[in-house]
Amino acid sequence: MPFINIPLTIDDFNQSQWQQVIEQCSQRECDSYFPLFFEKAKEAEASKNAKAQEVFTLLEGITSLYFRLDRTDEPLAPRFIGNSGIRSFSLDDLSEEHLSVLSEVVPTISDAEILARIADILWIRKRNPDMVALAVDAYLDSMCHAYRARSAISSVSWERPPVLPESH
């Protein structure tokens, strides 16, 4: 679903109750989240709730990205790239406004999987050293949660800690 490009605030995220969508998910992985966010975006569109639609469209895009562990220059890539250049959501689709509101949302996130994804995106796009440390910790928490839940451990959680910045 495409963005409608309206500004979002942290209050818009809170009012959408997006974290409750994740809490209902039995498998705590972004691959399980993105179809749920897609459905919620459609529901918000049908009910003419533009802010919720934009929140869920943004989260659907973020959780639809897949890892390309062989590409340090583009570790999170569109799920689909067609021959004609048509593609699904990409990090390039995120505006500065999106990144800004995501930075505000990060401290409120309770789910390690999506926290890792968003902090990783903020590291990739903004090179914020606080975000890389947060992403690494959240990836490890996500992996531990998967282990405790005895669900399949996503190898991505093991293999995609963001590249730490060199200390000077």
C-alpha positions, -999 to +999 in steps of 0.1 A: +000+000+000+015+034-009+021+062+015-004+091+015+025+113+027+009+130+057+030+139+087+030+116+116+036+121+153+043+098+182+007+104+193-005+090+159+015+058+166+001+056+202-035+061+190-032+034+163-024+008+190+001-008+167+019-026+194-013-045+202-011-060+167+023-075+175+012-087+209-015-109+191+011-125+169+022-159+179+055-158+160+076-128+170+093-121+136+089-092+111+079-117+084+048-125+106+041-088+113+041-073+078+009-091+066-009-080+098+002-044+093-010-045+057-044-057+068-046-030+095-037-003+069-065-016+047-089-014+076-078+021+084-083+031+048-118+017+048-127+036+079-111+068+065-086+070+093-057+085+073-032+088+103-037+051+113-034+041+076-001+059+073+012+044+105+003+009+095+016+014+059+049+026+073+052-004+097+041-028+069+069-015+047+095-016+074+086-052+084+084-063+048+121-057+041+143-087+039+179-092+049+207-094+023+235-105+045+259-105+015+254-067+010+268-045+037+258-015+016+222-025+015+215-051+042+177-044+042+163-047+008+129-047-009+111-080-008+103-078-045+122-062-074+107-068-108+124-068-142+107-035-151+120-017-121+089-021-100+097-029-064+081-032-030+090-009-001+126+002+001+146+022+027+147+049+001+110+053+005+115+066+041+115+104+043+133+125+069+100+130+086+095+092+088+130+088+103+123+116+128+091+101+141+106+066+142+134+080+164+107+093+188+089+059+187+119+038+194+120+043+232+084+032+235+088-001+216+084-032+238+089-059+211+126-067+205+121-079+169+106-046+156+128-026+179+159-042+163+145-036+128+137+001+134+169+008+153+189-009+125+171+013+099+179+044+119+215+032+120+217+026+083+200+058+073+212+082+100+244+066+113+234+073+149+257+053+172+231+050+199+208+032+174+235+006+164+240-004+200+203-006+205+198-027+174+225-052+184+210-056+219+174-059+204+186-085+178+200-105+207+169-101+228+148-112+198+169-143+193+167-152+230+129-147+230+126-171+200+147-196+218+127-194+250+095-197+230+109-228+213+100-213+179+123-214+150+152-191+156+156-167+128+192-170+115+189-134+106+189-124+143+222-142+146+238-130+114+226-093+111+240-073+140+247-040+123+283-032+116+296-013+146+313+020+139+350+020+142+363+038+174+387+065+169 
